[in-house]
Amino acid sequence: MESTVGTGGATSIDQKLKQIDLDLKDYTSNTDEIEIEQLCDRCSGVRSSGPCSGKEKGTCCCTPNGLPSPLCVYYSPRIMGLLKGEKTEFDTAREHWTVLDPESKAEAEKIAEENRKYFDEVLSNHPEWGAFFTRIQHLEVGDKIGEGAQAEIFAAISSPRMVVPGIGYEVELVAKVWKAGVSLKHLEQQWPPEMMYQLSQGSKMLPFKNIYGGVFIREGEFKNRFAFIMKRYGNDLRTCLDHHMLGLLQKKSHGPPFKDIQNIYHVLWTTAFDLEMLHGCGVVHRDIKASNVLMGRERKYTSYVRDITSFVIDYECSVGVVGTRFWRAPEILEQLQKGVPSCELVFTKEADIYSFGMMCYEVVTGCIPFDGHPQNDYGIVLKEERPRLPVDLDLDLKTIIVECWHQDPHFRPSASMLQKKLRSFSNY
C-alpha cells in the first residue's frame, strides 16, 4: 500500500527525521539509571507522579524529546526502523510472508502450462465450482497496490462490469494474481470447500460475497497466471496502525494509535463478526493479524474511525496456511517445536481466537507480538509469557485479550462470544 503520511508545515520529513534521529542518539547515550528515572508509570510503574506520570490528556512521555523508551509498552523496533529510514513499509510487510521454495525459470514455465490445462479441463468444468471460474470473461490488470509471498494485488477492471445490486454503481475491483511458479492444482487444495460452494452458487453470504470470480490470464504481462477478483477496499489495518504510530513520533509524541476506546471496539467488533461468519461455515483462517484485515468506509465524506468497517481477508487459501510468528497459538508452536510437518499441523477455531487476541494487542499498542524476539524461539510463549499491555487499558478490553490468549484452548471464548461482547461495549 502507498504511504499516506503527510509532511506537515514547511519543514521537510527528511529534516524532521534527521532531528528525531539525533534526539534518539542523544537519549540512548544516557545510562539505564537515568532512563528508568524518566519513565512514566504507564510504562514501568517506577513513577506515579510528576511530568512523566502519563496522566495528562492520556499521553505518555518517556523522554524530554517525546520518543518512547525501549522499556515503554508503545516502543516498537520496527516502527523506529521505519522512522529512521532503516526499513520501508515493503520491508516490514515482507517479514510476515510465508517462506517459499524458489522455482527455476524452466520449472515455472512447466507449471504455467500445467496450470492452463488444469484451469480449462478441470476447474472450468468442475461440476460444482465451474460457474465461479467462467463468470468473468475478460480482465484488465492495472497498477500494483500490494504484494505477498505467493501473490500480488493489482487494481482491475472486469467484463462484465460488477455493480452493486439495486444501486447500479460500479464496484472497484482488485485482482489477486498468483506469482509464476505457483501450482494451480496445489492451490486448489488450499481452498476451503465450503467457501468454494458458496462462491459457485453466487451466494451473498458474508464474508464470501466480496470475491467475484476466478480467472486465468492468457496474455500480456501476467500470461498463464491465475487470479481471484475481489472488491477493493482501503489500506490494511497494519498499515493504518503504522501510519498512526509514525505520525505521533514525527510530532515528538507517542502512545496508543487510537485514543478513543470506542474506535478500538468498533474495529475489533467488525473483525470478530467476520471471524464468526468464517467459523460458522467451518473455515479456520489460520493467520489472523492486522495485516490480514482491510479497512473500508461505510459512508463517504467522513473521517471518523467508527464510520469504517474492517474486513478479514486471506481466508481463500486458508487450508495451506501455517500462520505467522508469534500470532500463532501455543499449541501450534508446540507442534512446530516437535517437528510436525507444515501439512500436518492441526489448526482449530481456538487457534484463530488466540491470534485474534494478538491482533487486539496490535490495535491497542501499535506494536507486533514480541517484536525483536528471535522468531524461532517459541519458549517465550510456551512458558505462558505474553506481550505487556498498557497499564491504563480499558478493563473490559484487557479481559477479552487475556481470555483470547489463554494457554489452554478450552478457556478461550468463541468468535460468537467475542463479537457479542465487543458489540455490547461499542456505542456505534
C-alpha positions, -999 to 999 in steps of 0.1 A, spaced: 0 0 0 11 36 -7 22 56 23 -2 84 33 19 101 59 19 139 52 48 163 55 31 189 76 44 225 77 73 240 58 99 216 73 106 185 52 101 150 65 138 143 59 148 173 82 124 161 109 137 125 107 173 137 110 164 158 141 145 129 157 174 106 149 198 130 166 174 132 196 172 94 198 210 90 197 214 116 224 187 99 245 201 64 241 235 75 252 222 81 287 227 55 314 200 29 323 195 46 357 187 79 341 165 62 316 144 45 342 141 77 362 125 93 332 99 66 326 63 72 333 40 49 353 22 37 322 55 21 310 70 7 342 53 17 374 85 34 386 69 68 389 34 77 399 36 115 398 54 143 381 55 155 345 61 119 332 31 103 350 13 97 317 -19 111 331 -21 145 313 -45 141 284 -38 104 283 -3 108 268 29 90 277 62 109 276 92 88 285 118 112 274 121 150 271 121 147 233 89 127 233 104 95 220 95 62 237 119 43 259 128 8 248 110 -3 280 78 15 270 48 -6 261 45 16 229 81 11 218 84 -8 186 117 -16 169 100 -20 135 83 14 138 116 31 149 132 14 119 106 30 96 111 63 113 148 63 109 146 51 73 163 18 80 133 -1 67 105 6 42 69 -5 46 75 -31 20 104 -45 41 83 -47 72 55 -64 53 78 -89 37 90 -100 71 55 -115 76 55 -135 44 54 -173 43 87 -187 32 85 -205 -2 110 -226 -21 121 -207 -52 114 -222 -86 137 -222 -116 126 -204 -148 122 -237 -166 101 -252 -137 79 -221 -136 72 -224 -174 63 -260 -169 40 -252 -141 24 -224 -162 15 -248 -189 1 -273 -164 -19 -246 -148 -35 -236 -182 -46 -272 -188 -59 -277 -153 -80 -245 -155 -95 -253 -189 -100 -291 -183 -108 -293 -146 -118 -260 -129 -139 -246 -157 -158 -279 -160 -160 -286 -123 -195 -300 -115 -199 -277 -85 -175 -248 -89 -174 -243 -127 -197 -212 -127 -172 -194 -104 -144 -198 -130 -164 -188 -161 -182 -158 -146 -156 -132 -158 -148 -132 -195 -122 -105 -196 -98 -88 -171 -78 -57 -174 -50 -55 -148 -39 -20 -136 -15 -6 -111 1 -28 -84 -11 -19 -49 3 -47 -28 22 -80 -26 26 -111 -5 47 -143 -7 25 -161 -33 5 -133 -49 5 -97 -60 -25 -73 -57 -35 -51 -87 -63 -26 -95 -85 -43 -120 -115 -39 -144 -136 -69 -153 -160 -78 -181 -189 -79 -174 -186 -50 -150 -195 -56 -114 -222 -33 -100 -239 -30 -66 -273 -47 -68 -303 -23 -65 -280 7 -68 -262 3 -100 -228 20 -94 -197 1 -104 -177 -18 -78 -140 -10 -76 -120 -43 -80 -86 -58 -74 -70 -89 -89 -51 -111 -66 -27 -126 -91 -7 -156 -81 30 -155 -89 47 -176 -116 56 -210 -103 26 -214 -81 8 -247 -90 -29 -242 -96 -36 -278 -87 -18 -274 -54 -35 -240 -48 -70 -257 -52 -61 -280 -23 -58 -249 -1 -93 -236 -9 -119 -243 18 -146 -264 2 -175 -246 19 -162 -212 6 -160 -226 -30 -195 -239 -27 -208 -206 -16 -189 -187 -43 -200 -210 -71 -237 -205 -61 -233 -168 -63 -240 -165 -26 -241 -131 -9 -232 -146 24 -207 -128 45 -177 -127 43 -175 -146 9 -196 -121 -10 -166 -99 -17 -150 -125 -40 -165 -122 -75 -147 -149 -96 -116 -167 -105 -99 -162 -139 -69 -175 -158 -49 -147 -176 -39 -158 -211 -19 -129 -225 2 -99 -216 25 -94 -187 6 -118 -165 2 -146 -191 -6 -181 -176 -13 -168 -141 -44 -174 -120 -62 -146 -102 -91 -141 -78 -112 -110 -85 -123 -92 -53 -139 -60 -42 -114 -32 -35 -110 -16 0 -86 8 16 -54 1 35 -49 -29 57 -52 -24 94 -14 -29 99 -6 0 75 -31 22 93 -15 14 127 19 21 113 8 55 99 -7 65 132 24 55 152 47 72 127 25 103 128 29 105 166 67 101 165 71 127 139 52 151 163 77 140 190 50 122 209 39 86 213 11 64 228 -18 43 215 -26 45 178 -63 50 186 -71 74 215 -109 67 215 -118 33 231 -150 33 210 -129 33 178 -110 3 190 -141 -16 200 -157 -9 166 -127 -21 146 -124 -53 167 -161 -60 167 -164 -58 129 -134 -81 126 -148 -106 151 -181 -105 131 -162 -117 100 -144 -144 120 -177 -156 134 -190 -159 99 -160 -179 88 -161 -202 117 -199 -207 112 -190 -220 77 -164 -243 90 -135 -222 78 -104 -218 101 -85 -188 90 -51 -198 105 -35 -164 100 -55 -137 118 -34 -105 122 -38 -68 115 -22 -71 80 -50 -95 70 -77 -71 79 -87 -44 54 -104 -11 63 -133 2 42 -157 31 47 -194 25 51 -202 61 42 -184 87 22 -171 121 32 -164 113 68 -131 109 87 -143 91 118 -129 56 125 -164 45 136 -176 51 100 -150 25 89 -156 -12 88 -129 -39 89 -129 -69 67 -110 -102 72 -91 -113 41 -67 -140 30 -91 -168 40 -94 -181 4 -63 -203 7 -65 -210 45 -62 -248 42 -25 -244 33 -15 -216 57 8 -222 86 4 -189 104 28 -161 113 54 -159 140 40 -151 175 5 -146 163 3 -184 164 -12 -202 194 10 -221 219 -5 -254 206 7 -246 171 41 -235 182 44 -267 203 37 -288 171 63 -269 152 88 -273 180 82 -311 178 89 -311 141 54 -317 129 54 -311 91 35 -280 79 10 -300 60 1 -320 92 -3 -290 116 -36 -292 134 -53 -258 134 -86 -252 153 -110 -223 157 -95 -218 192 -61 -211 175 -78 -183 155 -91 -168 187 -56 -167 202 -44 -149 170 -73 -125 173 -61 -117 208 -26 -109 194 -43 -87 168 -61 -69 196 -26 -62 211 -16 -47 178 -46 -24 178 -41 -11 214 -3 -7 213 6 -3 176 33 -30 181 36 -66 169 38 -95 193 73 -99 208 89 -75 183 126 -81 181 125 -115 198 141 -144 178 112 -157 157 121 -194 162 124 -192 200 89 -205 209 98 -209 246 86 -174 254 50 -184 245 52 -220 257 62 -206 291 30 -187 291 46 -153 287 25 -127 268 32 -92 254 28 -64 280 -4 -44 278 -8 -7 288 -15 -2 325 -44 21 318 -61 -1 292 -98 -4 295 -105 -33 319 -132 -49 297 -109 -49 267 -80 -62 287 -102 -91 300 -111 -100 264 -75 -100 253 -63 -121 282 -91 -146 276 -82 -149 239 -46 -157 245 -52 -182 273 -27 -211 272 -55 -237 273 -76 -235 241 -107 -247 260 -108 -215 281 -108 -191 251 -141 -175 240 -157 -184 207 -159 -159 178 -196 -156 185 -190 -147 222 -163 -122 211 -185 -103 187 -214 -102 211 -191 -88 239 -174 -63 216 -208 -52 202 -222 -46 237 -192 -25 246 -194 -4 214 -217 26 213 -217 25 175 
